[in-house]
Amino acid sequence: MRLSRLGVMQPTRLSFLRVLMRRLADAKAVVTRPVWDMNDEGHGCAVYTVTIGARAYSLIAFSQALAPEDRTDRVIATAWDAAFVLFDGIPTEDDIARLKRDVPRQEAGRLSAKEIVLSRANKSVRVFSDVVDALRRGEQPKKDLIRETGYLMRTTAVYGNGKFGLSDRAAYAERPELSGPFAAEMLTVWLIRGFTHDLAEFLGGAEMDREIKRHLGIGNATGLGMAPFLVSHPRLLDAWFRVKETALARVLAQETIFEEDANHLLAAVSEAKAYLADWQVADLDAQSEIDALREEWDRFTADVTVETLRQAGALAALFAVAETRSEALQELAAAWLLEPFGALIDGLAADQATHADPCLDASMSCAALKTLIVSHAAWALDVDFDDPAATAQFWYVSEEKLEPRLGDRESEAGAELETPLDSARQIAALYQALPSDERPLWRFLAEAPEHRAAARRVQTLAEHPYSEVRANLLDKDAAPIHLLRAKLSFFGATRFDPKSRLWTRVTLGQGLPLLDEIGDEAPWLPSL
Amino acid sequence: MAAVSLTRAELFAVLLRAARGAGVPLGHAEDLAHAVSDHGDANAITAASRALNQGWAPPLFEQYEGLIFANARAIAALPIALDALQSGLPWVKLLDLDEAALAPAYLDHAAASQAGEFVMEDDMIVPGPRVSKRPKDRPEVSAACWGTLTQHAARTYVPATDTSRQGAGAGSIDND
């Protein structure tokens, strides 16, 4: 749970998009497009309805003109190429008219309990234009172009769970198709992807090759807004990682594997190799890390054959080798090893969601809590908070658009209003303040209420070992992008393309089945 | 201004920020936000905003076989009361509780989070069976209450500057 490892995580078959695809396949879901009302410039409205069992969900898309100078991915933007909402059911004309008013306004509008997810997207202008132009000429888009960017449009926010009047998650979380973490948001992103394909084909007047279309995912610009989530949802974070680690343990515990699975693993070696070759980013440091990983992967898998994979204890031995290599290689190897074993691990996805909140055991003695801190949160005690470098950064909520930001404590104002994402500092302060006697915790907290939150976090950590990011997020070297990478890998994002230590572009849904291909296998790491 | 209909998630977010803005320690702010957003009705929300207007003050209590809080301020006293009961004390008395409408939400939250089942009889809380209710409605919050909550929450926001705008990520123009 250290930042450096979180920052090199990869998607797996347990990532939420792939879990969603399997759920849609199991439910024999069907997507139709009852509304396509676009003018010659591709501006207008479209509705996609996905029927999953007895329920229907509809993506309503509003496409509009946007001046180039207004096109920004920042949360502070006020206009977009397209705006979307996932509607709970099939919208009436009145619903569409209402949503036409509010959805393009995004945060400035107000949704109702009939709407589940709100989103918006901007075109990747060069790619979109080139694809449309190629189709108009009767040609297919150049694969190099598709490979380079990987999407036609980028979402810049995907809101759910009660924001701006949307349905609270509790209202639909018991439905099997939406019970997974961010399942509604993933469904929305997948449907938006389909819309972008249709829009390009409509404007181009021809259909794209399916292989090319599959490789067009949805881009996303992910900034700091996503980072605090990992701190504010400790039980959920623990559930995600616990499932991943349990899956890996099950896979590694296999003494031998079937030939079919060995062949699958071998194919996945090549899949990863091709993906790493395709994965090119502008940031020089990030690119050199990808290059290093590519070389390390080649060395690590050089002697992997069906025969070696079928030897007794082969997978555990392989992973033991990986553990002597870089964290990036370890994470890639861990994801790789899960690939063939759906029958063994896919059921674990049901445990990724939890509604549980951390609960305080106020009967615990202060001495016992102190012991817990030493045994489970020593990483917090190892920080010298008197060193200015350890508190060089501070998190805060900006008055403008109420978005999380990261400031420099020495040069920027506002540190007195910092958001309490300083779990390490809180835990260290708790440790210093706690008496070492058998006094019950409730008495201590009655006199020192400022330590209540930290006490609860430590107790949660003792029972749920993956509930804390084991890092001081105030440190001058703490890069939020590692938090973003971790969460996005659970979503199923690929092609991390960091633009700074604060934000990254990624691609979601690349390689997944198209809207009429539900049931087809989704790749682990897509390449074209 | 008309009443505002909030989602439960919005209620949680504004209560947490408002409590912190009013000077409530983080752990107590979390308790308030969870209890009222998960289990509170319109009365509880109004009670929360009034309680926040009083600011934070640590509670005064004396321990006998149970606990007795004098001039009990709900936001401070209720979590400690429930802690003590969870730890085995047989009863807690909350004399002159300022915002009694908050108590059912806290008791429901304790039951739902498996911290313990307690019931309130007059000014006393004792262990007892409790089936917690988790409303699915959207509470209507009066304009005055909403104003109070957002005002307190705004105390936690930092005004934007050109420097801070650089700090969030993504380009200002994204025509790639």
Boltz contact constraints between the chains, C-beta under 6 A:
constraints:
  - contact:
      token1: [A, 68]
      token2: [B, 175]
      max_distance: 6.0
  - contact:
      token1: [A, 71]
      token2: [B, 174]
      max_distance: 6.0
  - contact:
      token1: [A, 71]
      token2: [B, 175]
      max_distance: 6.0
  - contact:
      token1: [A, 72]
      token2: [B, 172]
      max_distance: 6.0
  - contact:
      token1: [A, 72]
      token2: [B, 173]
      max_distance: 6.0
  - contact:
      token1: [A, 72]
      token2: [B, 174]
      max_distance: 6.0
  - contact:
      token1: [A, 73]
      token2: [B, 170]
      max_distance: 6.0
  - contact:
      token1: [A, 73]
      token2: [B, 174]
      max_distance: 6.0
  - contact:
      token1: [A, 74]
      token2: [B, 170]
      max_distance: 6.0
  - contact:
      token1: [A, 124]
      token2: [B, 176]
      max_distance: 6.0
  - contact:
      token1: [A, 125]
      token2: [B, 175]
      max_distance: 6.0
  - contact:
      token1: [A, 161]
      token2: [B, 9]
      max_distance: 6.0
  - contact:
      token1: [A, 162]
      token2: [B, 7]
      max_distance: 6.0
  - contact:
      token1: [A, 162]
      token2: [B, 8]
      max_distance: 6.0
  - contact:
      token1: [A, 162]
      token2: [B, 9]
      max_distance: 6.0
  - contact:
      token1: [A, 162]
      token2: [B, 10]
      max_distance: 6.0
  - contact:
      token1: [A, 168]
      token2: [B, 7]
      max_distance: 6.0
  - contact:
      token1: [A, 168]
      token2: [B, 8]
      max_distance: 6.0
  - contact:
      token1: [A, 168]
      token2: [B, 9]
      max_distance: 6.0
  - contact:
      token1: [A, 221]
      token2: [B, 170]
      max_distance: 6.0
  - contact:
      token1: [A, 223]
      token2: [B, 168]
      max_distance: 6.0
  - contact:
      token1: [A, 223]
      token2: [B, 169]
      max_distance: 6.0
  - contact:
      token1: [A, 223]
      token2: [B, 170]
      max_distance: 6.0
  - contact:
      token1: [A, 224]
      token2: [B, 168]
      max_distance: 6.0
  - contact:
      token1: [A, 224]
      token2: [B, 169]
      max_distance: 6.0
  - contact:
      token1: [A, 357]
      token2: [B, 113]
      max_distance: 6.0
  - contact:
      token1: [A, 359]
      token2: [B, 113]
      max_distance: 6.0
  - contact:
      token1: [A, 359]
      token2: [B, 115]
      max_distance: 6.0
  - contact:
      token1: [A, 362]
      token2: [B, 83]
      max_distance: 6.0
  - contact:
      token1: [A, 362]
      token2: [B, 86]
      max_distance: 6.0
  - contact:
      token1: [A, 362]
      token2: [B, 87]
      max_distance: 6.0
  - contact:
      token1: [A, 363]
      token2: [B, 86]
      max_distance: 6.0
  - contact:
      token1: [A, 363]
      token2: [B, 87]
      max_distance: 6.0
  - contact:
      token1: [A, 396]
      token2: [B, 158]
      max_distance: 6.0
  - contact:
      token1: [A, 397]
      token2: [B, 157]
      max_distance: 6.0
  - contact:
      token1: [A, 398]
      token2: [B, 160]
      max_distance: 6.0
  - contact:
      token1: [A, 399]
      token2: [B, 157]
      max_distance: 6.0
  - contact:
      token1: [A, 399]
      token2: [B, 159]
      max_distance: 6.0
  - contact:
      token1: [A, 399]
      token2: [B, 160]
      max_distance: 6.0
  - contact:
      token1: [A, 400]
      token2: [B, 160]
      max_distance: 6.0
  - contact:
      token1: [A, 403]
      token2: [B, 168]
      max_distance: 6.0
  - contact:
      token1: [A, 405]
      token2: [B, 164]
      max_distance: 6.0
  - contact:
      token1: [A, 405]
      token2: [B, 167]
      max_distance: 6.0
  - contact:
      token1: [A, 405]
      token2: [B, 168]
      max_distance: 6.0
  - contact:
      token1: [A, 406]
      token2: [B, 167]
      max_distance: 6.0
  - contact:
      token1: [A, 414]
      token2: [B, 158]
      max_distance: 6.0
  - contact:
      token1: [A, 417]
      token2: [B, 156]
      max_distance: 6.0
  - contact:
      token1: [A, 417]
      token2: [B, 158]
      max_distance: 6.0
  - contact:
      token1: [A, 420]
      token2: [B, 26]
      max_distance: 6.0
  - contact:
      token1: [A, 440]
      token2: [B, 87]
      max_distance: 6.0
  - contact:
      token1: [A, 442]
      token2: [B, 83]
      max_distance: 6.0
  - contact:
      token1: [A, 442]
      token2: [B, 84]
      max_distance: 6.0
  - contact:
      token1: [A, 442]
      token2: [B, 87]
      max_distance: 6.0
  - contact:
      token1: [A, 446]
      token2: [B, 80]
      max_distance: 6.0
  - contact:
      token1: [A, 449]
      token2: [B, 25]
      max_distance: 6.0
  - contact:
      token1: [A, 449]
      token2: [B, 28]
      max_distance: 6.0
  - contact:
      token1: [A, 450]
      token2: [B, 25]
      max_distance: 6.0
  - contact:
      token1: [A, 452]
      token2: [B, 27]
      max_distance: 6.0
  - contact:
      token1: [A, 453]
      token2: [B, 26]
      max_distance: 6.0
  - contact:
      token1: [A, 453]
      token2: [B, 27]
      max_distance: 6.0
  - contact:
      token1: [A, 502]
      token2: [B, 169]
      max_distance: 6.0
  - contact:
      token1: [A, 503]
      token2: [B, 169]
      max_distance: 6.0
  - contact:
      token1: [A, 503]
      token2: [B, 170]
      max_distance: 6.0
